[in-house]
Amino acid sequence: ERYVGQVAVYQIWDEPNLQAAWGANADPGGYLRLLEASSNAIRRADPSATILLAGLAPTVERGPANLSDLDYLAALYQAGGAAFFDGVSGKPYGFDTDPTDRTVDPYMLNFSRLIAMREVMVANGGENQLVWASHSGWNSLPADWAGAPSVWGAVDPAGQAERSIAAIDRAQREWPWLAVLVLERDDGHGLNEDDPRRGVSVGGQPKR
């Protein structure tokens, strides 16, 4: 009630398909109970608000600690969760590939991951729901940061900018079902210099 007229979009949680964010093994049923309670409360106060699922972390793991974003999303739909959200929130990071890579595979993490999520939505009757890319980008931390190759892949700052622009262009041309594409931004919120989120952030260049 306090934020009616001030907040138009609510995202319920972030990365609940990861143990580190959920606080226990990935549990779509547990998250659905949180989503239902949150959605009902928001809609009572502001029926015009847009409610997004948690931003699901891109992963190919199958549990129990961490669960593929595709499997997690399918489980929510199959449990009737579509009644409690207006849009799905994914994180199409580029990892080792550029934004023109059109491989869509449940075991592939790339910018086209959002298409795989969209396919899950359509298969479960969610073709009219919004898709938001709540986080996106390419890592510009050195590939050998801390003496080990980055699982995120690595590009130089110029490459990060080029790929980000190309990603926006591709999304505008090819994905009419995408409502919003958000790039990570380093706003000085205390990330460690070796944190991957700083690496994919625009303006988040570390100093050795």
N, C-alpha and C positions, 0 to 999 in steps of 0.2 A: 504493500500500500504506500509505503514511504517513497518509492521510486516511480510510481505511475506518472507518465508524462516526461520522465527523465531518462529511463532506460527502456529501450525498445526490444533488445535481444538479450536472452539469458542462455548461457551455456552451462549445463549441469555437470560439473566435475571436469577433470582432465586426465586422460590416459588410465581409466579404470581397468583396462585390459593388461596392465602391468602391475606386478606385485608391489613394486616400489611406490607407486602412486595410490594404489587401492588400500595398501596396508595389510593385505592377505592375498592368498591365491586369487587369480582372476575369477570373478564370479558374476556372470551376466544376470543371474536371478537376483542377487543381492543389489546390484546396481539398478536393476529395474524397479525394485521397491523404493529406492531413493529417488529415482526419476519420477515415478508415479506421484509420490508425496510432494515433490518439488513442483511438478507440472500442475497439479491440482491447486496448490496454494497460489502459484503465479496467475493462473487463469481466473481464479476467483477474484483476485485483486485487479487484474488487467487483462481482459479477454483478447485485446489486440496485440499482446506481446508475442514475439516469436521465440520459440523454445528450441534450442539445439541440443542434440546429444553431446556427451563429452567428446572432446577431441580424441579420437582413437589413435594410439601409437602404431606406426607401421612396424609389424614384426611377423615373421613366419613361424614363430614358436607355437606349439600346440598344447601348452599347459604342462603341469598344473599352475605354475607360478605366473607365467605370461601366456597370453592367448592371442593368436592371429586376429588382427583387426577385422578381417573378413569373416572369420568364424564367430567372433564376438557379435558383430553386427547382425549376422544371420540368426544367432540365438535370440537376440532381442526381438527381432521381427517375429520369429516363430513363437515367442512367448506372449505376443500381443502388445509389444512395446510401442508400435506405431501410433497408438492412440494418445501417446503422451509426449510426442515431439513433432516439430514442424520441419526440422532439417537435420541432416547428418553432417558431422564435422570430421574431416579427415586431415591427414598430414602428408601431402605428397612431396616429401624431400627427394632431392635428386640422387643422393648417394653417389655411385660411381658413373652414372650415365648423364647425358645431356637431355634437355627437355624434348628433343625430337625422338627419343627412344619410345617406340609405340608398343613395346612388349607388354602384354597384359597377362600376368601369370601369378597365381597365388603364392608362389615361392620366389617372386621377384620384387624387390623394393626399388621403385623408381618414380619419376613424376607421373607416369601413367597409372600408378596405384589407385588414383582416384577413379579411374574408369572401372577397375575391378570392384571398388566399393559401390559405384553406381549400378553395376550389373547385379550385385546382391540386392540392392534396393528394388530394382525393376522385377527381379525374380520373386520378390516378396510383396508385390503390390505397392511399392513406395515410389513409383515413377513420377508422381506429382509433388513429391517432397523436395525441398531445397537441398543443395549440396554446398557446403562451405569448406574451403581449404583454410583451416585456422592457423596453420603453420606451414611454411614452405621455404625452400632455399637450398644452397649448396655450401658445403663446408670450406672455409678458407684457412683453417688452422693448418700448419705444416703437416704433410703426410706422415712424417716421422716424429710427430709430437710425443714427448716422453719416451722416445726410443722405440716406438712401435707404430706400425702402419695404422691409420685411422680406419675403423669400420665404416665411417661415414663417407669415405672417399675424400679427395682434396683437390681444390683448384686454387689458382692465385686470385687476388682481389679483382683483377680485370676479368678473369674467367667467371668469377661469381656474378659480376655485374652483367656480363653478356648472357649468361644462362638465365638469370632472373628476368631480363627483358624478353628473351626468347620464350620463356615459360608464360609470361603474361600475354604475349602475342598469340601463342598457340591456344591458350585457354579462351581468349576472346574469339578466335576464329572457329574452334572446334567443339567447345563445350557449352552449348546454350543452356545446359542444366546447372551450370555453376553460378552461384549467386555472388560469392566473394572469394578472392584469393589474397591471403595475407602473407607477407614476407616477414620473417623474424627481424627484429630490430633491437640492437643493443642500447638500452636506455639507462645503463649504469646501475642495474639492479643487483649488483654484487655477485655476478657469476665468476667462478674461477676462470683463470686464463685458459685452462685446458678443457673447459666445459664445452661439449659439442654445440650447445645452444648459442654460445658466443661465436663459435666457428661459422655457424650458418647465418648469423645476424648481420644485417646490413650495417656497416660501420663498426663491426665488432672485432677489428684486427688486434691481435695480441702483440705484445712485445716480449721478446725472450729475455 
